[in-house]
Amino acid sequence: MLNRSDYWQCAYVVPKGSFDNKKTAGIAAFREELAQLLQMEPDRAEELETWEQVKLLSVQVNRLETWWRSGLLCIGDAAHAMSPVGGVGVNLAVQDAVAAANLLADPLRRSVLADRHLQAVQRRRMWPTRATQRLQILIQDRVLLSALRKRSNVRAPLALRLISSIPVLRDIPGRIVGIGLRPEHANTVVVRSEATSPTRWERHLHTE
Ligand SMILES: Cc1cc2nc3c(=O)[nH]c(=O)nc-3n(C[C@H](O)[C@H](O)[C@H](O)COP(=O)(O)OP(=O)(O)OC[C@H]3O[C@@H](n4cnc5c(N)ncnc54)[C@H](O)[C@@H]3O)c2cc1C
């Protein structure tokens, strides 16, 4: 649940393909299920009046075999759709963009961009993508699916309990989520002639 100050944004995870069954059971049955889970007055679920207020977001985890063609490069979700597990999809998309800038800025500036440069972006970003997706699928299958299948309270797997109880281990998931398996640092050089006037953004910064 995310507090959006004047409303709560709630994610309600259901097994793939089961949303139609929920709809058939009706909004009242859905409200009842929700009321049991809400950490607030159960009547808050009454806010949900129609299915119009419920959006189904289907999760996909996949990737293109080839991220490029002459004159075209796919990065981020266009190259590899990420699951919401871990909240890392945006990080990977930005890291792809930084890697692409580092590898393509110079050949673009010199007008010598060739397929091998695009290929180099995929080569650099493929393994962190594949490894992160594997981790997401592992967590999805081992933790989320078993939690969804059980009706009673679920216990976190042993590995997860160990990680959260040992301080040195506790930092590892934080690093993987926050920094990623292959961090990227922009190393492009800003090239601007002395005569160039400041950009609109620079003028804005100056007046601020
Ligand atoms: C339910 C769900 C929850 C998620 N939660 C998280 C989270 O908490 N944290 C996290 O890091 N990741 C999360 N993700 C993953 C994350 O949303 C994606 O990995 C990330 O947004 C990918 O960024 P992107 O820029 O590659 O693509 P997108 O964010 O999809 O951006 C693509 C943009 O292109 C635009 N576009 C499409 N077609 C055209 C066109 N023809 N012309 C012009 N524009 C076009 C789209 O409107 C969109 O704005 C979640 C994913 C799902 C499905």
The ligand as a Gaussian input file, in Angstrom:
#p B3LYP/6-31G(d) Opt

LIG

0 1
 C        2.799000      -3.524000     -12.197000
 C        4.225000      -3.086000     -12.362000
 C        4.866000      -2.440000     -11.307000
 C        6.204000      -2.066000     -11.421000
 N        6.807000      -1.453000     -10.350000
 C        8.095000      -1.056000     -10.461000
 C        8.732000      -0.358000      -9.380000
 O        8.152000      -0.135000      -8.310000
 N       10.022000       0.051000      -9.555000
 C       10.720000      -0.187000     -10.715000
 O       11.897000       0.192000     -10.828000
 N       10.125000      -0.832000     -11.751000
 C        8.838000      -1.265000     -11.657000
 N        8.247000      -1.922000     -12.716000
 C        9.007000      -2.083000     -13.965000
 C        9.156000      -0.712000     -14.634000
 O        7.876000      -0.081000     -14.739000
 C        9.771000      -0.832000     -16.019000
 O       10.853000      -1.744000     -16.012000
 C       10.279000       0.556000     -16.488000
 O        9.198000       1.484000     -16.503000
 C       10.922000       0.482000     -17.872000
 O       11.246000       1.787000     -18.310000
 P       11.297000       2.121000     -19.839000
 O       11.665000       3.578000     -19.936000
 O       12.162000       1.133000     -20.550000
 O        9.825000       1.863000     -20.414000
 P        8.470000       2.616000     -20.044000
 O        8.512000       3.157000     -18.647000
 O        7.379000       1.672000     -20.429000
 O        8.501000       3.855000     -21.031000
 C        8.159000       3.741000     -22.385000
 C        7.455000       5.037000     -22.786000
 O        7.280000       5.066000     -24.196000
 C        5.984000       5.562000     -24.480000
 N        5.618000       5.074000     -25.802000
 C        5.185000       3.848000     -26.168000
 N        4.942000       3.806000     -27.484000
 C        5.229000       5.021000     -27.971000
 C        5.190000       5.601000     -29.256000
 N        4.812000       4.921000     -30.333000
 N        5.556000       6.895000     -29.391000
 C        5.976000       7.612000     -28.326000
 N        6.038000       7.116000     -27.070000
 C        5.676000       5.836000     -26.897000
 C        5.126000       5.011000     -23.367000
 O        3.946000       5.775000     -23.209000
 C        6.071000       5.148000     -22.150000
 O        5.954000       6.414000     -21.548000
 C        6.914000      -2.320000     -12.619000
 C        6.262000      -2.957000     -13.696000
 C        4.930000      -3.356000     -13.567000
 C        4.250000      -4.048000     -14.730000

